[in-house]
């Protein structure tokens, strides 16, 4: 079970994911994506730090991850 406070929920390929954006101590923002069962735990950089991160962008990142790993 993932702690949901401060995270956004997204359903992709019938799997529940939670995602959030946090800045590293160096000030670099990172996108964190977790599956509800914690089998998938991704930490990615956003394409453009000036634009807000949207659910559509998260879905694109998940699609790239699944296409790359053929899960």
PDB file of N, CA, C and O in Angstrom:
ATOM      1  N   UNK A   1       0.849  -1.181   0.000  1.00  0.00           N
ATOM      2  CA  UNK A   1       0.000   0.000   0.000  1.00  0.00           C
ATOM      3  C   UNK A   1       0.892   1.240   0.000  1.00  0.00           C
ATOM      4  O   UNK A   1       1.851   1.326   0.767  1.00  0.00           O
ATOM      5  N   UNK A   2       0.574   2.174  -0.847  1.00  0.00           N
ATOM      6  CA  UNK A   2       1.312   3.422  -0.981  1.00  0.00           C
ATOM      7  C   UNK A   2       0.626   4.494  -0.141  1.00  0.00           C
ATOM      8  O   UNK A   2      -0.601   4.600  -0.156  1.00  0.00           O
ATOM      9  N   UNK A   3       1.399   5.281   0.585  1.00  0.00           N
ATOM     10  CA  UNK A   3       0.819   6.424   1.282  1.00  0.00           C
ATOM     11  C   UNK A   3       0.351   7.420   0.232  1.00  0.00           C
ATOM     12  O   UNK A   3       1.125   7.801  -0.647  1.00  0.00           O
ATOM     13  N   UNK A   4      -0.886   7.839   0.310  1.00  0.00           N
ATOM     14  CA  UNK A   4      -1.494   8.643  -0.760  1.00  0.00           C
ATOM     15  C   UNK A   4      -1.396  10.142  -0.530  1.00  0.00           C
ATOM     16  O   UNK A   4      -1.677  10.911  -1.449  1.00  0.00           O
ATOM     17  N   UNK A   5      -1.014  10.580   0.642  1.00  0.00           N
ATOM     18  CA  UNK A   5      -0.973  12.002   0.946  1.00  0.00           C
ATOM     19  C   UNK A   5       0.047  12.712   0.053  1.00  0.00           C
ATOM     20  O   UNK A   5       1.216  12.329   0.007  1.00  0.00           O
ATOM     21  N   UNK A   6      -0.401  13.733  -0.642  1.00  0.00           N
ATOM     22  CA  UNK A   6       0.484  14.510  -1.507  1.00  0.00           C
ATOM     23  C   UNK A   6       0.755  13.870  -2.854  1.00  0.00           C
ATOM     24  O   UNK A   6       1.626  14.332  -3.592  1.00  0.00           O
ATOM     25  N   UNK A   7       0.028  12.816  -3.189  1.00  0.00           N
ATOM     26  CA  UNK A   7       0.230  12.117  -4.461  1.00  0.00           C
ATOM     27  C   UNK A   7      -1.043  12.161  -5.296  1.00  0.00           C
ATOM     28  O   UNK A   7      -2.146  12.296  -4.767  1.00  0.00           O
ATOM     29  N   UNK A   8      -0.874  12.045  -6.596  1.00  0.00           N
ATOM     30  CA  UNK A   8      -2.024  12.001  -7.501  1.00  0.00           C
ATOM     31  C   UNK A   8      -2.209  10.595  -8.026  1.00  0.00           C
ATOM     32  O   UNK A   8      -1.240   9.883  -8.288  1.00  0.00           O
ATOM     33  N   UNK A   9      -3.451  10.203  -8.175  1.00  0.00           N
ATOM     34  CA  UNK A   9      -3.788   8.847  -8.616  1.00  0.00           C
ATOM     35  C   UNK A   9      -4.008   8.843 -10.124  1.00  0.00           C
ATOM     36  O   UNK A   9      -4.577   9.776 -10.690  1.00  0.00           O
ATOM     37  N   UNK A  10      -3.544   7.773 -10.758  1.00  0.00           N
ATOM     38  CA  UNK A  10      -3.699   7.606 -12.193  1.00  0.00           C
ATOM     39  C   UNK A  10      -3.885   6.122 -12.482  1.00  0.00           C
ATOM     40  O   UNK A  10      -3.181   5.287 -11.913  1.00  0.00           O
ATOM     41  N   UNK A  11      -4.819   5.789 -13.355  1.00  0.00           N
ATOM     42  CA  UNK A  11      -5.010   4.393 -13.760  1.00  0.00           C
ATOM     43  C   UNK A  11      -4.495   4.250 -15.176  1.00  0.00           C
ATOM     44  O   UNK A  11      -4.929   4.960 -16.083  1.00  0.00           O
ATOM     45  N   UNK A  12      -3.554   3.317 -15.360  1.00  0.00           N
ATOM     46  CA  UNK A  12      -2.949   3.067 -16.667  1.00  0.00           C
ATOM     47  C   UNK A  12      -2.889   1.563 -16.876  1.00  0.00           C
ATOM     48  O   UNK A  12      -2.345   0.843 -16.038  1.00  0.00           O
ATOM     49  N   UNK A  13      -3.439   1.081 -17.979  1.00  0.00           N
ATOM     50  CA  UNK A  13      -3.487  -0.362 -18.272  1.00  0.00           C
ATOM     51  C   UNK A  13      -4.062  -1.158 -17.098  1.00  0.00           C
ATOM     52  O   UNK A  13      -3.534  -2.201 -16.713  1.00  0.00           O
ATOM     53  N   UNK A  14      -5.150  -0.638 -16.546  1.00  0.00           N
ATOM     54  CA  UNK A  14      -5.862  -1.290 -15.448  1.00  0.00           C
ATOM     55  C   UNK A  14      -5.032  -1.429 -14.174  1.00  0.00           C
ATOM     56  O   UNK A  14      -5.369  -2.230 -13.302  1.00  0.00           O
ATOM     57  N   UNK A  15      -3.960  -0.665 -14.059  1.00  0.00           N
ATOM     58  CA  UNK A  15      -3.122  -0.658 -12.866  1.00  0.00           C
ATOM     59  C   UNK A  15      -3.173   0.729 -12.251  1.00  0.00           C
ATOM     60  O   UNK A  15      -3.131   1.732 -12.963  1.00  0.00           O
ATOM     61  N   UNK A  16      -3.264   0.786 -10.933  1.00  0.00           N
ATOM     62  CA  UNK A  16      -3.308   2.064 -10.231  1.00  0.00           C
ATOM     63  C   UNK A  16      -1.875   2.526  -9.953  1.00  0.00           C
ATOM     64  O   UNK A  16      -1.054   1.775  -9.426  1.00  0.00           O
ATOM     65  N   UNK A  17      -1.599   3.768 -10.319  1.00  0.00           N
ATOM     66  CA  UNK A  17      -0.308   4.397 -10.063  1.00  0.00           C
ATOM     67  C   UNK A  17      -0.533   5.669  -9.275  1.00  0.00           C
ATOM     68  O   UNK A  17      -1.580   6.306  -9.387  1.00  0.00           O
ATOM     69  N   UNK A  18       0.456   6.036  -8.479  1.00  0.00           N
ATOM     70  CA  UNK A  18       0.463   7.314  -7.780  1.00  0.00           C
ATOM     71  C   UNK A  18       1.711   8.051  -8.225  1.00  0.00           C
ATOM     72  O   UNK A  18       2.777   7.456  -8.381  1.00  0.00           O
ATOM     73  N   UNK A  19       1.566   9.366  -8.431  1.00  0.00           N
ATOM     74  CA  UNK A  19       2.707  10.137  -8.888  1.00  0.00           C
ATOM     75  C   UNK A  19       2.764  11.482  -8.176  1.00  0.00           C
ATOM     76  O   UNK A  19       1.754  12.019  -7.720  1.00  0.00           O
ATOM     77  N   UNK A  20       3.978  12.001  -8.099  1.00  0.00           N
ATOM     78  CA  UNK A  20       4.203  13.309  -7.485  1.00  0.00           C
ATOM     79  C   UNK A  20       5.524  13.861  -8.001  1.00  0.00           C
ATOM     80  O   UNK A  20       6.344  13.131  -8.558  1.00  0.00           O
ATOM     81  N   UNK A  21       5.716  15.160  -7.806  1.00  0.00           N
ATOM     82  CA  UNK A  21       6.947  15.826  -8.230  1.00  0.00           C
ATOM     83  C   UNK A  21       7.600  16.405  -6.978  1.00  0.00           C
ATOM     84  O   UNK A  21       6.950  17.089  -6.188  1.00  0.00           O
ATOM     85  N   UNK A  22       8.886  16.126  -6.806  1.00  0.00           N
ATOM     86  CA  UNK A  22       9.666  16.669  -5.690  1.00  0.00           C
ATOM     87  C   UNK A  22      10.986  17.198  -6.237  1.00  0.00           C
ATOM     88  O   UNK A  22      11.511  16.694  -7.230  1.00  0.00           O
ATOM     89  N   UNK A  23      11.507  18.216  -5.575  1.00  0.00           N
ATOM     90  CA  UNK A  23      12.821  18.737  -5.951  1.00  0.00           C
ATOM     91  C   UNK A  23      13.887  18.056  -5.117  1.00  0.00           C
ATOM     92  O   UNK A  23      13.725  17.854  -3.914  1.00  0.00           O
ATOM     93  N   UNK A  24      14.971  17.708  -5.772  1.00  0.00           N
ATOM     94  CA  UNK A  24      16.138  17.168  -5.084  1.00  0.00           C
ATOM     95  C   UNK A  24      16.819  18.312  -4.327  1.00  0.00           C
ATOM     96  O   UNK A  24      16.530  19.476  -4.605  1.00  0.00           O
ATOM     97  N   UNK A  25      17.704  18.018  -3.389  1.00  0.00           N
ATOM     98  CA  UNK A  25      18.415  19.093  -2.674  1.00  0.00           C
ATOM     99  C   UNK A  25      19.163  20.044  -3.625  1.00  0.00           C
ATOM    100  O   UNK A  25      19.368  21.212  -3.297  1.00  0.00           O
ATOM    101  N   UNK A  26      19.563  19.548  -4.787  1.00  0.00           N
ATOM    102  CA  UNK A  26      20.257  20.395  -5.759  1.00  0.00           C
ATOM    103  C   UNK A  26      19.289  21.320  -6.488  1.00  0.00           C
ATOM    104  O   UNK A  26      19.719  22.153  -7.286  1.00  0.00           O
ATOM    105  N   UNK A  27      17.986  21.189  -6.227  1.00  0.00           N
ATOM    106  CA  UNK A  27      16.976  22.024  -6.860  1.00  0.00           C
ATOM    107  C   UNK A  27      16.423  21.457  -8.154  1.00  0.00           C
ATOM    108  O   UNK A  27      15.638  22.123  -8.828  1.00  0.00           O
ATOM    109  N   UNK A  28      16.815  20.242  -8.515  1.00  0.00           N
ATOM    110  CA  UNK A  28      16.352  19.617  -9.752  1.00  0.00           C
ATOM    111  C   UNK A  28      15.054  18.861  -9.479  1.00  0.00           C
ATOM    112  O   UNK A  28      15.033  17.969  -8.630  1.00  0.00           O
ATOM    113  N   UNK A  29      13.966  19.201 -10.182  1.00  0.00           N
ATOM    114  CA  UNK A  29      12.707  18.475  -9.949  1.00  0.00           C
ATOM    115  C   UNK A  29      12.761  17.067 -10.535  1.00  0.00           C
ATOM    116  O   UNK A  29      13.361  16.844 -11.586  1.00  0.00           O
ATOM    117  N   UNK A  30      12.134  16.129  -9.851  1.00  0.00           N
ATOM    118  CA  UNK A  30      12.055  14.738 -10.294  1.00  0.00           C
ATOM    119  C   UNK A  30      10.611  14.278 -10.201  1.00  0.00           C
ATOM    120  O   UNK A  30       9.897  14.630  -9.262  1.00  0.00           O
ATOM    121  N   UNK A  31      10.182  13.483 -11.186  1.00  0.00           N
ATOM    122  CA  UNK A  31       8.849  12.893 -11.188  1.00  0.00           C
ATOM    123  C   UNK A  31       8.972  11.488 -10.610  1.00  0.00           C
ATOM    124  O   UNK A  31       9.788  10.689 -11.069  1.00  0.00           O
ATOM    125  N   UNK A  32       8.164  11.197  -9.612  1.00  0.00           N
ATOM    126  CA  UNK A  32       8.146   9.876  -8.987  1.00  0.00           C
ATOM    127  C   UNK A  32       6.826   9.206  -9.356  1.00  0.00           C
ATOM    128  O   UNK A  32       5.759   9.798  -9.196  1.00  0.00           O
ATOM    129  N   UNK A  33       6.900   7.972  -9.851  1.00  0.00           N
ATOM    130  CA  UNK A  33       5.715   7.206 -10.230  1.00  0.00           C
ATOM    131  C   UNK A  33       5.796   5.853  -9.529  1.00  0.00           C
ATOM    132  O   UNK A  33       6.779   5.130  -9.685  1.00  0.00           O
ATOM    133  N   UNK A  34       4.760   5.510  -8.753  1.00  0.00           N
ATOM    134  CA  UNK A  34       4.727   4.256  -8.000  1.00  0.00           C
ATOM    135  C   UNK A  34       3.469   3.480  -8.349  1.00  0.00           C
ATOM    136  O   UNK A  34       2.382   4.054  -8.424  1.00  0.00           O
ATOM    137  N   UNK A  35       3.609   2.184  -8.561  1.00  0.00           N
ATOM    138  CA  UNK A  35       2.406   1.357  -8.711  1.00  0.00           C
ATOM    139  C   UNK A  35       1.870   1.080  -7.308  1.00  0.00           C
ATOM    140  O   UNK A  35       2.620   1.102  -6.332  1.00  0.00           O
ATOM    141  N   UNK A  36       0.580   0.824  -7.218  1.00  0.00           N
ATOM    142  CA  UNK A  36      -0.045   0.612  -5.912  1.00  0.00           C
ATOM    143  C   UNK A  36       0.584  -0.560  -5.162  1.00  0.00           C
ATOM    144  O   UNK A  36       0.688  -0.528  -3.936  1.00  0.00           O
ATOM    145  N   UNK A  37       1.005  -1.596  -5.895  1.00  0.00           N
ATOM    146  CA  UNK A  37       1.631  -2.758  -5.260  1.00  0.00           C
ATOM    147  C   UNK A  37       3.139  -2.583  -5.076  1.00  0.00           C
ATOM    148  O   UNK A  37       3.811  -3.507  -4.618  1.00  0.00           O
ATOM    149  N   UNK A  38       3.681  -1.417  -5.425  1.00  0.00           N
ATOM    150  CA  UNK A  38       5.095  -1.049  -5.296  1.00  0.00           C
ATOM    151  C   UNK A  38       6.031  -1.888  -6.169  1.00  0.00           C
ATOM    152  O   UNK A  38       7.238  -1.910  -5.928  1.00  0.00           O
ATOM    153  N   UNK A  39       5.497  -2.574  -7.174  1.00  0.00           N
ATOM    154  CA  UNK A  39       6.342  -3.342  -8.084  1.00  0.00           C
ATOM    155  C   UNK A  39       7.093  -2.415  -9.046  1.00  0.00           C
ATOM    156  O   UNK A  39       8.192  -2.733  -9.499  1.00  0.00           O
ATOM    157  N   UNK A  40       6.490  -1.276  -9.345  1.00  0.00           N
ATOM    158  CA  UNK A  40       7.111  -0.303 -10.243  1.00  0.00           C
ATOM    159  C   UNK A  40       7.339   0.972  -9.449  1.00  0.00           C
ATOM    160  O   UNK A  40       6.409   1.525  -8.861  1.00  0.00           O
ATOM    161  N   UNK A  41       8.582   1.433  -9.438  1.00  0.00           N
ATOM    162  CA  UNK A  41       8.962   2.643  -8.717  1.00  0.00           C
ATOM    163  C   UNK A  41       9.922   3.409  -9.616  1.00  0.00           C
ATOM    164  O   UNK A  41      11.105   3.078  -9.692  1.00  0.00           O
ATOM    165  N   UNK A  42       9.414   4.432 -10.297  1.00  0.00           N
ATOM    166  CA  UNK A  42      10.215   5.186 -11.256  1.00  0.00           C
ATOM    167  C   UNK A  42      10.537   6.573 -10.717  1.00  0.00           C
ATOM    168  O   UNK A  42       9.719   7.200 -10.045  1.00  0.00           O
ATOM    169  N   UNK A  43      11.735   7.037 -11.021  1.00  0.00           N
ATOM    170  CA  UNK A  43      12.133   8.404 -10.724  1.00  0.00           C
ATOM    171  C   UNK A  43      12.689   8.983 -12.018  1.00  0.00           C
ATOM    172  O   UNK A  43      13.739   8.554 -12.498  1.00  0.00           O
ATOM    173  N   UNK A  44      11.985   9.952 -12.576  1.00  0.00           N
ATOM    174  CA  UNK A  44      12.314  10.484 -13.889  1.00  0.00           C
ATOM    175  C   UNK A  44      12.441  11.997 -13.836  1.00  0.00           C
ATOM    176  O   UNK A  44      11.917  12.644 -12.928  1.00  0.00           O
ATOM    177  N   UNK A  45      13.137  12.553 -14.811  1.00  0.00           N
ATOM    178  CA  UNK A  45      13.203  14.006 -14.898  1.00  0.00           C
ATOM    179  C   UNK A  45      12.142  14.501 -15.863  1.00  0.00           C
ATOM    180  O   UNK A  45      11.852  13.831 -16.854  1.00  0.00           O
ATOM    181  N   UNK A  46      11.552  15.668 -15.593  1.00  0.00           N
ATOM    182  CA  UNK A  46      10.555  16.207 -16.519  1.00  0.00           C
ATOM    183  C   UNK A  46      11.228  16.690 -17.793  1.00  0.00           C
ATOM    184  O   UNK A  46      12.412  17.025 -17.788  1.00  0.00           O
ATOM    185  N   UNK A  47      10.476  16.726 -18.878  1.00  0.00           N
ATOM    186  CA  UNK A  47      11.009  17.183 -20.162  1.00  0.00           C
ATOM    187  C   UNK A  47      11.358  18.660 -20.099  1.00  0.00           C
ATOM    188  O   UNK A  47      12.428  19.068 -20.552  1.00  0.00           O
ATOM    189  N   UNK A  48      10.464  19.463 -19.540  1.00  0.00           N
ATOM    190  CA  UNK A  48      10.663  20.898 -19.445  1.00  0.00           C
ATOM    191  C   UNK A  48      10.252  21.342 -18.051  1.00  0.00           C
ATOM    192  O   UNK A  48       9.095  21.174 -17.666  1.00  0.00           O
ATOM    193  N   UNK A  49      11.176  21.903 -17.295  1.00  0.00           N
ATOM    194  CA  UNK A  49      10.889  22.269 -15.915  1.00  0.00           C
ATOM    195  C   UNK A  49      10.007  23.512 -15.804  1.00  0.00           C
ATOM    196  O   UNK A  49       9.524  23.821 -14.715  1.00  0.00           O
ATOM    197  N   UNK A  50       9.789  24.222 -16.895  1.00  0.00           N
ATOM    198  CA  UNK A  50       8.948  25.417 -16.868  1.00  0.00           C
ATOM    199  C   UNK A  50       7.463  25.089 -17.043  1.00  0.00           C
ATOM    200  O   UNK A  50       6.609  25.911 -16.712  1.00  0.00           O
ATOM    201  N   UNK A  51       7.150  23.913 -17.553  1.00  0.00           N
ATOM    202  CA  UNK A  51       5.759  23.528 -17.788  1.00  0.00           C
ATOM    203  C   UNK A  51       5.263  22.636 -16.658  1.00  0.00           C
ATOM    204  O   UNK A  51       6.043  21.868 -16.095  1.00  0.00           O
ATOM    205  N   UNK A  52       3.976  22.725 -16.316  1.00  0.00           N
ATOM    206  CA  UNK A  52       3.439  21.839 -15.280  1.00  0.00           C
ATOM    207  C   UNK A  52       3.386  20.390 -15.777  1.00  0.00           C
ATOM    208  O   UNK A  52       3.234  20.132 -16.972  1.00  0.00           O
ATOM    209  N   UNK A  53       3.511  19.466 -14.846  1.00  0.00           N
ATOM    210  CA  UNK A  53       3.419  18.043 -15.172  1.00  0.00           C
ATOM    211  C   UNK A  53       1.933  17.676 -15.182  1.00  0.00           C
ATOM    212  O   UNK A  53       1.204  17.970 -14.235  1.00  0.00           O
ATOM    213  N   UNK A  54       1.497  17.030 -16.264  1.00  0.00           N
ATOM    214  CA  UNK A  54       0.091  16.667 -16.415  1.00  0.00           C
ATOM    215  C   UNK A  54      -0.068  15.145 -16.400  1.00  0.00           C
ATOM    216  O   UNK A  54       0.902  14.419 -16.615  1.00  0.00           O
ATOM    217  N   UNK A  55      -1.288  14.660 -16.146  1.00  0.00           N
ATOM    218  CA  UNK A  55      -1.520  13.210 -16.213  1.00  0.00           C
ATOM    219  C   UNK A  55      -1.179  12.636 -17.588  1.00  0.00           C
ATOM    220  O   UNK A  55      -0.728  11.495 -17.683  1.00  0.00           O
ATOM    221  N   UNK A  56      -1.385  13.408 -18.648  1.00  0.00           N
ATOM    222  CA  UNK A  56      -1.055  12.930 -20.002  1.00  0.00           C
ATOM    223  C   UNK A  56       0.444  12.685 -20.134  1.00  0.00           C
ATOM    224  O   UNK A  56       0.862  11.714 -20.765  1.00  0.00           O
ATOM    225  N   UNK A  57       1.257  13.564 -19.540  1.00  0.00           N
ATOM    226  CA  UNK A  57       2.710  13.368 -19.581  1.00  0.00           C
ATOM    227  C   UNK A  57       3.111  12.120 -18.798  1.00  0.00           C
ATOM    228  O   UNK A  57       4.000  11.380 -19.220  1.00  0.00           O
ATOM    229  N   UNK A  58       2.462  11.886 -17.664  1.00  0.00           N
ATOM    230  CA  UNK A  58       2.748  10.696 -16.867  1.00  0.00           C
ATOM    231  C   UNK A  58       2.386   9.440 -17.661  1.00  0.00           C
ATOM    232  O   UNK A  58       3.128   8.458 -17.641  1.00  0.00           O
ATOM    233  N   UNK A  59       1.245   9.466 -18.362  1.00  0.00           N
ATOM    234  CA  UNK A  59       0.854   8.319 -19.190  1.00  0.00           C
ATOM    235  C   UNK A  59       1.869   8.070 -20.293  1.00  0.00           C
ATOM    236  O   UNK A  59       2.167   6.916 -20.598  1.00  0.00           O
ATOM    237  N   UNK A  60       2.411   9.126 -20.903  1.00  0.00           N
ATOM    238  CA  UNK A  60       3.438   8.961 -21.939  1.00  0.00           C
ATOM    239  C   UNK A  60       4.693   8.321 -21.356  1.00  0.00           C
ATOM    240  O   UNK A  60       5.302   7.454 -21.983  1.00  0.00           O
ATOM    241  N   UNK A  61       5.079   8.749 -20.152  1.00  0.00           N
ATOM    242  CA  UNK A  61       6.267   8.177 -19.514  1.00  0.00           C
ATOM    243  C   UNK A  61       6.044   6.709 -19.167  1.00  0.00           C
ATOM    244  O   UNK A  61       6.955   5.894 -19.312  1.00  0.00           O
ATOM    245  N   UNK A  62       4.832   6.362 -18.705  1.00  0.00           N
ATOM    246  CA  UNK A  62       4.525   4.964 -18.420  1.00  0.00           C
ATOM    247  C   UNK A  62       4.511   4.136 -19.695  1.00  0.00           C
ATOM    248  O   UNK A  62       4.999   3.005 -19.700  1.00  0.00           O
ATOM    249  N   UNK A  63       3.962   4.675 -20.774  1.00  0.00           N
ATOM    250  CA  UNK A  63       3.945   3.959 -22.052  1.00  0.00           C
ATOM    251  C   UNK A  63       5.373   3.671 -22.506  1.00  0.00           C
ATOM    252  O   UNK A  63       5.682   2.553 -22.919  1.00  0.00           O
ATOM    253  N   UNK A  64       6.247   4.683 -22.429  1.00  0.00           N
ATOM    254  CA  UNK A  64       7.653   4.484 -22.804  1.00  0.00           C
ATOM    255  C   UNK A  64       8.305   3.416 -21.940  1.00  0.00           C
ATOM    256  O   UNK A  64       9.066   2.587 -22.438  1.00  0.00           O
ATOM    257  N   UNK A  65       8.004   3.435 -20.635  1.00  0.00           N
ATOM    258  CA  UNK A  65       8.578   2.446 -19.718  1.00  0.00           C
ATOM    259  C   UNK A  65       8.107   1.039 -20.088  1.00  0.00           C
ATOM    260  O   UNK A  65       8.921   0.119 -20.169  1.00  0.00           O
ATOM    261  N   UNK A  66       6.802   0.862 -20.313  1.00  0.00           N
ATOM    262  CA  UNK A  66       6.283  -0.461 -20.645  1.00  0.00           C
ATOM    263  C   UNK A  66       6.744  -0.923 -22.021  1.00  0.00           C
ATOM    264  O   UNK A  66       7.039  -2.105 -22.199  1.00  0.00           O
ATOM    265  N   UNK A  67       6.814  -0.023 -22.998  1.00  0.00           N
ATOM    266  CA  UNK A  67       7.311  -0.395 -24.317  1.00  0.00           C
ATOM    267  C   UNK A  67       8.777  -0.822 -24.255  1.00  0.00           C
ATOM    268  O   UNK A  67       9.185  -1.775 -24.918  1.00  0.00           O
ATOM    269  N   UNK A  68       9.551  -0.114 -23.462  1.00  0.00           N
ATOM    270  CA  UNK A  68      10.985  -0.404 -23.334  1.00  0.00           C
ATOM    271  C   UNK A  68      11.219  -1.739 -22.610  1.00  0.00           C
ATOM    272  O   UNK A  68      12.124  -2.495 -22.964  1.00  0.00           O
ATOM    273  N   UNK A  69      10.391  -2.018 -21.594  1.00  0.00           N
ATOM    274  CA  UNK A  69      10.589  -3.210 -20.767  1.00  0.00           C
ATOM    275  C   UNK A  69       9.664  -4.366 -21.140  1.00  0.00           C
ATOM    276  O   UNK A  69       9.773  -5.446 -20.558  1.00  0.00           O
ATOM    277  N   UNK A  70       8.758  -4.164 -22.094  1.00  0.00           N
ATOM    278  CA  UNK A  70       7.855  -5.208 -22.578  1.00  0.00           C
ATOM    279  C   UNK A  70       7.181  -5.967 -21.455  1.00  0.00           C
ATOM    280  O   UNK A  70       7.201  -7.198 -21.417  1.00  0.00           O
ATOM    281  N   UNK A  71       6.575  -5.209 -20.526  1.00  0.00           N
ATOM    282  CA  UNK A  71       5.865  -5.836 -19.390  1.00  0.00           C
ATOM    283  C   UNK A  71       4.407  -5.961 -19.731  1.00  0.00           C
ATOM    284  O   UNK A  71       3.624  -6.460 -18.923  1.00  0.00           O
TER     285      UNK A  71
END
